[in-house]
Amino acid sequence: MEIFARRSGFTLIELIVTVGIVAVLITIVTVSLNPAEQLARARDAKRTGDLASLRKALDLYMAQSTGANLTGETVANDSCVGGSSPTLFSNTMKALGPPSGFTAVTASNGQTVATSSPASTTISWLPALIGSTPGGSPLTQLPLDPKSSPVAESSPLVRTAFATTPGYLYLYAYACRKDSTTYEMTARFESDYYKDQIDADGTDGGNSTSTYEVGTDLTIIPKGL
């Protein structure tokens, strides 16, 4: 009787398990080698989500409003570009000077006209009257950049502030245009992945390669900020 030797080798299940273990190990090593990038990527994901939520709230308000007030003023939209004091609104307390074409404005008692509020404070940094949307504001609070400091209720709210050097300050910024009733919001990414893949060379459609831009007119906030 002929005797056949048993062949040695991996079964399909063993191969699948081995590949799975190797993949897990590679992931663990990658994360451990660059935890800062992973944390920065998580914050950037929040930034894109926050601006998406703000845009939906603004678009809903504008669609259901007969006369959208994007700055919450008695003279509607006077702080938009084209008004008497064009203002760049932001959620930062650091007054670094307004960009070209904007006026520095500090509200000593905070911006109280918007009904939504940033985290942990009753002061709103984005003044559009989204709370006037039928059914109320679609947002319970205004988001803040994950690396910015919340504005204290007892402190003045600096509404125009942006770094002159890209990458110096992380914040959300907002501006509008009076004649067309359009707006723009920006955030600055910090992870290599989001800079290279999500906003590579201004692929968001805006005029800036250093910030992520959303809105109905992505040329309101000056290029290069």
Contacts in CASP RR format, 6 or more apart in sequence:
PFRMAT RR
TARGET T0000
AUTHOR 0000-0000-0000
METHOD contacts of the structure
MODEL  1
MEIFARRSGFTLIELIVTVGIVAVLITIVTVSLNPAEQLARARDAKRTGD
LASLRKALDLYMAQSTGANLTGETVANDSCVGGSSPTLFSNTMKALGPPS
GFTAVTASNGQTVATSSPASTTISWLPALIGSTPGGSPLTQLPLDPKSSP
VAESSPLVRTAFATTPGYLYLYAYACRKDSTTYEMTARFESDYYKDQIDA
DGTDGGNSTSTYEVGTDLTIIPKGL
10 18 0 8 1.000
31 38 0 8 1.000
37 191 0 8 1.000
37 192 0 8 1.000
37 193 0 8 1.000
40 190 0 8 1.000
40 191 0 8 1.000
40 192 0 8 1.000
41 191 0 8 1.000
41 193 0 8 1.000
41 194 0 8 1.000
43 146 0 8 1.000
43 147 0 8 1.000
43 190 0 8 1.000
43 191 0 8 1.000
44 189 0 8 1.000
44 190 0 8 1.000
44 191 0 8 1.000
44 193 0 8 1.000
44 194 0 8 1.000
44 198 0 8 1.000
45 194 0 8 1.000
46 143 0 8 1.000
46 146 0 8 1.000
47 145 0 8 1.000
47 146 0 8 1.000
47 172 0 8 1.000
47 187 0 8 1.000
47 189 0 8 1.000
47 212 0 8 1.000
48 187 0 8 1.000
48 194 0 8 1.000
48 198 0 8 1.000
48 212 0 8 1.000
50 143 0 8 1.000
50 145 0 8 1.000
50 172 0 8 1.000
50 187 0 8 1.000
51 172 0 8 1.000
51 185 0 8 1.000
51 187 0 8 1.000
51 212 0 8 1.000
51 214 0 8 1.000
52 214 0 8 1.000
53 139 0 8 1.000
53 143 0 8 1.000
54 126 0 8 1.000
54 139 0 8 1.000
54 142 0 8 1.000
54 143 0 8 1.000
54 172 0 8 1.000
54 185 0 8 1.000
54 214 0 8 1.000
55 185 0 8 1.000
55 214 0 8 1.000
55 215 0 8 1.000
56 138 0 8 1.000
57 116 0 8 1.000
57 130 0 8 1.000
57 133 0 8 1.000
57 137 0 8 1.000
57 138 0 8 1.000
57 139 0 8 1.000
58 70 0 8 1.000
58 128 0 8 1.000
58 130 0 8 1.000
58 183 0 8 1.000
58 215 0 8 1.000
59 216 0 8 1.000
60 130 0 8 1.000
60 133 0 8 1.000
60 138 0 8 1.000
61 68 0 8 1.000
61 128 0 8 1.000
61 129 0 8 1.000
61 130 0 8 1.000
61 131 0 8 1.000
61 132 0 8 1.000
61 133 0 8 1.000
62 68 0 8 1.000
62 181 0 8 1.000
64 133 0 8 1.000
64 134 0 8 1.000
65 129 0 8 1.000
65 132 0 8 1.000
65 133 0 8 1.000
67 76 0 8 1.000
67 181 0 8 1.000
68 76 0 8 1.000
68 77 0 8 1.000
68 128 0 8 1.000
68 129 0 8 1.000
68 181 0 8 1.000
69 76 0 8 1.000
69 77 0 8 1.000
69 128 0 8 1.000
69 129 0 8 1.000
69 132 0 8 1.000
70 76 0 8 1.000
70 77 0 8 1.000
70 80 0 8 1.000
70 127 0 8 1.000
70 128 0 8 1.000
70 176 0 8 1.000
70 181 0 8 1.000
70 183 0 8 1.000
71 77 0 8 1.000
71 78 0 8 1.000
71 79 0 8 1.000
71 80 0 8 1.000
71 87 0 8 1.000
71 127 0 8 1.000
71 128 0 8 1.000
71 176 0 8 1.000
72 113 0 8 1.000
72 114 0 8 1.000
72 127 0 8 1.000
72 128 0 8 1.000
72 129 0 8 1.000
73 79 0 8 1.000
73 113 0 8 1.000
73 127 0 8 1.000
75 84 0 8 1.000
77 83 0 8 1.000
77 176 0 8 1.000
77 178 0 8 1.000
77 181 0 8 1.000
78 84 0 8 1.000
78 85 0 8 1.000
78 178 0 8 1.000
79 85 0 8 1.000
79 86 0 8 1.000
79 87 0 8 1.000
79 89 0 8 1.000
79 105 0 8 1.000
79 127 0 8 1.000
79 176 0 8 1.000
80 86 0 8 1.000
80 175 0 8 1.000
80 176 0 8 1.000
80 177 0 8 1.000
80 178 0 8 1.000
81 101 0 8 1.000
81 102 0 8 1.000
81 175 0 8 1.000
81 176 0 8 1.000
81 177 0 8 1.000
81 178 0 8 1.000
81 220 0 8 1.000
82 177 0 8 1.000
82 178 0 8 1.000
82 179 0 8 1.000
83 178 0 8 1.000
85 103 0 8 1.000
85 105 0 8 1.000
86 101 0 8 1.000
86 102 0 8 1.000
86 103 0 8 1.000
86 175 0 8 1.000
87 98 0 8 1.000
87 102 0 8 1.000
87 103 0 8 1.000
87 105 0 8 1.000
87 159 0 8 1.000
87 160 0 8 1.000
87 175 0 8 1.000
88 98 0 8 1.000
88 99 0 8 1.000
88 102 0 8 1.000
88 159 0 8 1.000
88 160 0 8 1.000
88 161 0 8 1.000
88 162 0 8 1.000
88 173 0 8 1.000
88 174 0 8 1.000
88 175 0 8 1.000
88 221 0 8 1.000
89 111 0 8 1.000
89 125 0 8 1.000
89 126 0 8 1.000
89 127 0 8 1.000
89 159 0 8 1.000
89 160 0 8 1.000
89 173 0 8 1.000
89 174 0 8 1.000
89 175 0 8 1.000
90 125 0 8 1.000
90 158 0 8 1.000
90 159 0 8 1.000
90 160 0 8 1.000
90 161 0 8 1.000
90 162 0 8 1.000
90 171 0 8 1.000
90 172 0 8 1.000
90 173 0 8 1.000
90 174 0 8 1.000
91 118 0 8 1.000
91 125 0 8 1.000
91 126 0 8 1.000
91 142 0 8 1.000
91 144 0 8 1.000
91 145 0 8 1.000
91 148 0 8 1.000
91 151 0 8 1.000
91 171 0 8 1.000
91 172 0 8 1.000
92 145 0 8 1.000
92 148 0 8 1.000
92 149 0 8 1.000
92 158 0 8 1.000
92 161 0 8 1.000
92 169 0 8 1.000
92 171 0 8 1.000
93 149 0 8 1.000
93 151 0 8 1.000
93 152 0 8 1.000
93 155 0 8 1.000
93 157 0 8 1.000
93 158 0 8 1.000
93 161 0 8 1.000
94 158 0 8 1.000
94 161 0 8 1.000
94 169 0 8 1.000
95 104 0 8 1.000
95 106 0 8 1.000
95 158 0 8 1.000
95 160 0 8 1.000
95 161 0 8 1.000
96 161 0 8 1.000
96 162 0 8 1.000
96 163 0 8 1.000
96 164 0 8 1.000
96 168 0 8 1.000
96 169 0 8 1.000
97 104 0 8 1.000
97 160 0 8 1.000
97 161 0 8 1.000
97 162 0 8 1.000
97 164 0 8 1.000
98 104 0 8 1.000
98 160 0 8 1.000
98 161 0 8 1.000
98 162 0 8 1.000
99 162 0 8 1.000
99 221 0 8 1.000
99 222 0 8 1.000
99 225 0 8 1.000
100 222 0 8 1.000
101 222 0 8 1.000
102 160 0 8 1.000
102 175 0 8 1.000
103 160 0 8 1.000
104 160 0 8 1.000
105 159 0 8 1.000
105 160 0 8 1.000
106 156 0 8 1.000
106 157 0 8 1.000
106 158 0 8 1.000
106 159 0 8 1.000
107 156 0 8 1.000
107 157 0 8 1.000
107 159 0 8 1.000
108 156 0 8 1.000
109 156 0 8 1.000
110 123 0 8 1.000
110 151 0 8 1.000
110 156 0 8 1.000
110 157 0 8 1.000
111 123 0 8 1.000
111 124 0 8 1.000
111 125 0 8 1.000
111 127 0 8 1.000
111 157 0 8 1.000
111 159 0 8 1.000
112 123 0 8 1.000
112 124 0 8 1.000
113 124 0 8 1.000
113 127 0 8 1.000
113 129 0 8 1.000
114 124 0 8 1.000
114 126 0 8 1.000
114 127 0 8 1.000
114 128 0 8 1.000
114 129 0 8 1.000
114 130 0 8 1.000
114 131 0 8 1.000
114 142 0 8 1.000
115 124 0 8 1.000
115 129 0 8 1.000
115 130 0 8 1.000
115 131 0 8 1.000
115 132 0 8 1.000
115 136 0 8 1.000
115 137 0 8 1.000
116 124 0 8 1.000
116 126 0 8 1.000
116 130 0 8 1.000
116 131 0 8 1.000
116 137 0 8 1.000
116 139 0 8 1.000
116 140 0 8 1.000
116 141 0 8 1.000
116 142 0 8 1.000
117 123 0 8 1.000
117 124 0 8 1.000
117 141 0 8 1.000
117 142 0 8 1.000
118 124 0 8 1.000
118 125 0 8 1.000
118 141 0 8 1.000
118 142 0 8 1.000
118 143 0 8 1.000
118 144 0 8 1.000
118 150 0 8 1.000
118 151 0 8 1.000
119 141 0 8 1.000
119 142 0 8 1.000
119 143 0 8 1.000
119 144 0 8 1.000
119 150 0 8 1.000
120 150 0 8 1.000
121 150 0 8 1.000
121 151 0 8 1.000
121 152 0 8 1.000
121 153 0 8 1.000
122 153 0 8 1.000
123 151 0 8 1.000
123 153 0 8 1.000
123 157 0 8 1.000
124 142 0 8 1.000
125 142 0 8 1.000
125 144 0 8 1.000
125 151 0 8 1.000
125 157 0 8 1.000
125 159 0 8 1.000
125 172 0 8 1.000
125 174 0 8 1.000
126 142 0 8 1.000
126 172 0 8 1.000
126 174 0 8 1.000
128 174 0 8 1.000
128 176 0 8 1.000
128 183 0 8 1.000
130 137 0 8 1.000
130 138 0 8 1.000
130 139 0 8 1.000
131 137 0 8 1.000
143 172 0 8 1.000
144 150 0 8 1.000
144 172 0 8 1.000
145 170 0 8 1.000
145 171 0 8 1.000
145 172 0 8 1.000
145 187 0 8 1.000
146 170 0 8 1.000
147 170 0 8 1.000
147 190 0 8 1.000
148 170 0 8 1.000
148 171 0 8 1.000
148 172 0 8 1.000
151 157 0 8 1.000
161 169 0 8 1.000
161 171 0 8 1.000
162 169 0 8 1.000
162 171 0 8 1.000
162 173 0 8 1.000
162 225 0 8 1.000
163 169 0 8 1.000
163 225 0 8 1.000
166 188 0 8 1.000
166 210 0 8 1.000
166 211 0 8 1.000
166 224 0 8 1.000
166 225 0 8 1.000
167 188 0 8 1.000
167 190 0 8 1.000
167 210 0 8 1.000
169 188 0 8 1.000
170 187 0 8 1.000
170 188 0 8 1.000
170 190 0 8 1.000
171 187 0 8 1.000
171 188 0 8 1.000
172 185 0 8 1.000
172 186 0 8 1.000
172 187 0 8 1.000
173 185 0 8 1.000
173 186 0 8 1.000
173 187 0 8 1.000
173 211 0 8 1.000
173 221 0 8 1.000
173 225 0 8 1.000
174 183 0 8 1.000
174 184 0 8 1.000
174 185 0 8 1.000
174 186 0 8 1.000
175 183 0 8 1.000
175 184 0 8 1.000
175 220 0 8 1.000
175 221 0 8 1.000
176 182 0 8 1.000
176 183 0 8 1.000
176 184 0 8 1.000
176 220 0 8 1.000
177 183 0 8 1.000
177 217 0 8 1.000
177 220 0 8 1.000
180 217 0 8 1.000
182 215 0 8 1.000
182 216 0 8 1.000
182 217 0 8 1.000
182 220 0 8 1.000
183 215 0 8 1.000
183 216 0 8 1.000
183 217 0 8 1.000
183 220 0 8 1.000
184 213 0 8 1.000
184 214 0 8 1.000
184 215 0 8 1.000
184 216 0 8 1.000
184 217 0 8 1.000
184 218 0 8 1.000
184 219 0 8 1.000
184 220 0 8 1.000
184 221 0 8 1.000
185 213 0 8 1.000
185 214 0 8 1.000
185 215 0 8 1.000
186 208 0 8 1.000
186 211 0 8 1.000
186 212 0 8 1.000
186 213 0 8 1.000
186 214 0 8 1.000
186 221 0 8 1.000
186 225 0 8 1.000
187 211 0 8 1.000
187 212 0 8 1.000
188 210 0 8 1.000
188 211 0 8 1.000
188 212 0 8 1.000
189 195 0 8 1.000
189 198 0 8 1.000
189 199 0 8 1.000
189 212 0 8 1.000
194 212 0 8 1.000
198 204 0 8 1.000
198 212 0 8 1.000
199 209 0 8 1.000
199 211 0 8 1.000
199 212 0 8 1.000
201 209 0 8 1.000
202 208 0 8 1.000
202 209 0 8 1.000
202 213 0 8 1.000
204 212 0 8 1.000
204 213 0 8 1.000
204 214 0 8 1.000
204 218 0 8 1.000
205 213 0 8 1.000
205 218 0 8 1.000
206 213 0 8 1.000
206 218 0 8 1.000
206 219 0 8 1.000
207 213 0 8 1.000
207 218 0 8 1.000
207 219 0 8 1.000
207 223 0 8 1.000
208 221 0 8 1.000
208 223 0 8 1.000
208 224 0 8 1.000
208 225 0 8 1.000
209 224 0 8 1.000
210 224 0 8 1.000
210 225 0 8 1.000
211 221 0 8 1.000
211 224 0 8 1.000
211 225 0 8 1.000
213 221 0 8 1.000
END
